[in-house]
Each structure stands twice: as structure tokens, then as C-alpha cells.
Amino acid sequence: MSRIFSKVELTINQIEDIVTPLNLSIKEGGKISDIGRVSSNYLLETDQGKTCLRFYPKDYELAQIKREIDALRFFASQGLPVPLLIEKNASPLPSFFEGYPYFIYWCLPGTSLEQEHLSKKWAYEAGKLLSSLLQVSHLYASPDAAVNDYQLIEDAFREKRDVLKKALSKSVFSEMEEHLQHKKYEDVLRNSPKGLVHGDYFFENVLVEGDQMIGVIDFGDVYYGHPLTDCIIGAMEFSVLSDESVEMEYLKVFLTPLKRHLDAIEPEMFQHFLLLNCIRFLSYTIEDSEIHSSNSYLKRPEFKSEVRHFSLQSS
């Protein structure tokens, strides 16, 4: 998938100008990471440890950057394994460099989990890590109203409607439109407890080292909404293999640590939100050039049919 925004290109001298006031000295690094479609991330080895300098485009929504920063502060204050912000005195974040908003944090150890390395063990560990986030996410005092997931996903779908109509079969496209139109469980979401939603809880956003899952990264899509969203996204992402086949055992073990958060969720509702989030990420990632190629999410609507007989109680 290509980037949505151009990379923010900096010289090593510019980077040194940014980190020196933080009493950091660069030992090596300064090259931009290829990870990300929106932010530009510079990984730096300093005299005090590995850091990430995270830049956003000048015209990016400032409120969303502040949400990401607030989420990192909040989860860190609750003892959760997330990147720790590097802050100077009482200076507000984000900071700005030549008009570009940015912040810097200490990197967690480990590397991103790759899809080809998914397993029952990692699916279970990912479910356990998410459960620890959900246990505290409702404690966050949000200044924002809760996001309506139906509206959020419908807006993304409408923006890519013409591309999606060409890429999908007529029956699948019609099913998606009907799914969004009916908003079958909107009242359930409206009346359910809210909390911080990571919004992109998938394998590349968890870090592993040896046989340990270290933590979760990239809160760039975080919002205040229904935590069920992260359960659904994780269930899909940690059980779909690189060939887009669904491994039901992975799905079951991922959900095992999350049962307490899914008590009120019936199988039909679970399946409904699986398809809703297939629509979410297909709309986010589809490009004109992929109409005749292999965006992995083009096959995800089939995920719903594969879990038709799945019961949360059996996990």
C-alpha cells in the first residue's frame, strides 16, 4: 500500500537540532523508516537509548495528533506497555519544526510481528495484551464525544465508492451498501460503555522479542468509541494468514482472554461487525491501481461466511 502523505524529509543536522535540547546525542540513525502511510518516522540510536522522531504533514488534523499523544500518556500512566513520550519540562505536544508537527518517544524493544509468523501462541498473547488495554480504556476521560463507527465507516466507503464498485462483485458491493444502510446495531453501540479504541490493532502494531510479546505501538488512529472495535479488528487480523485463509483456532485463542469484554455480544452481532470492519479497511486501503490486482482486503468479506457457525462461547 502506498503512502497517503509524502514523507517529511530531514537532514541529520536538522534532526540533531531537534534532539539536542532534549539532552540527547545521536549515536547512529537518522534514516526515515518505510513503515507508515501518514507519519514519517525517524529511528534514532541515542546515548540514552533508541528513540523515534514522529512527524506529521503540515496540514494533518492537529486534534488527531493530540489524541494519539493523550492515548500514549494515558496508557503509560496505567502501566501498559506503550512507547513513552520524551517531554521537555511543561512544553506542550506536539512540537513543531518548520511547520511540521512532531513528537519523540522511547522505542520499545522488539520487532513488529509479521503475518507469516502468526501462530496460536501469538494470537493468544495478542488477545491477552488487548484485554489489558480494554481493562483500563474506559477510565479515560475523553473531551470528545464517542465516534459513531457506522458513520465513520460509511464516510470512508462513500469516498471510495466508485473504486470499490469496480473492484468488487456486484453481490458483495450490494451487501456492503445494505450493511451500512441498515446500521443494525447502532443503538447497541450508542448505549454501551465507551473507551479508547486503538483503531488499528493488527500484527504489525505489536512488538515481539524472543517468545515474549512486548507491547503495542502506533496509536495514530486512536479515538474514543466502542472497544468492541479493537476486539473485532484483532480477531480478523490475528487469524487471517498470508494466503488470506482463515485459521479458526487462532481466532478462538485470540478471543479467549477477551471473553469478559464480549459477554453481551451475540454471534450474529460479532459476525455483523466483522463485515463492518472488512468494509472499514478495504475502504481505507483500496487504490485505483488495485482494481484488477490483489489488495488483501478484497477477499476479507468472505471472512464473515467462514465464521458463520462460530460461537463466542466455544472460544
ZIPE-V462450 format. One line per field, one symbol per residue. phi: phi as a letter, one per 40 degrees, with the letter a starting at -180 (. if undefined). psi: psi as a letter, one per 20 degrees, with the letter a starting at -180 (. if undefined). A space follows every 50 residues. Layout:
phi->???
psi->???
//
This chain:
phi->.cccbccccbcccccccccdccgbbccahhccccchbbcbbbcbcbcbhc bbcbbbcdccccccccccccccccccccgccbdccbbbfbccbccbbfgc caabaccccgbcccdcbcacccccccccccdccccbdccccccbcccccd cdcccccccbdccccccbcdccccccccdcccfdbcccccccdbacbcga cbdccbbbagbbccibbfccbcacaccddcccdcdcccbbcccgccbccc dccccdcbdccbdcccdccdcdcccdcccdccccbcbdcbdbbbdccccc dcddccbdccbdccc
psi->prqhqqqopqrhhgghhghgijkqppgrbiqqqipqifqpoopporijrp rpooqqqhjqohhhghggghgggghhhjjqnrqpqoqockpqqrrqokip qrrqrpqqrrqppqhijqrhghgghhggghhhghhihiipnpiqqppohg gghgghghhjggghhhhqqhggghhgghghghlhkhhgghjqqrappgil nrhijqpqockqpgaqrmkhjqroboihghgggghghjiprhjjqpohhg gghgigijhhijhjoqghgghghghghggghghhiqqhijhjblphihih higghhjhjpphii.
//
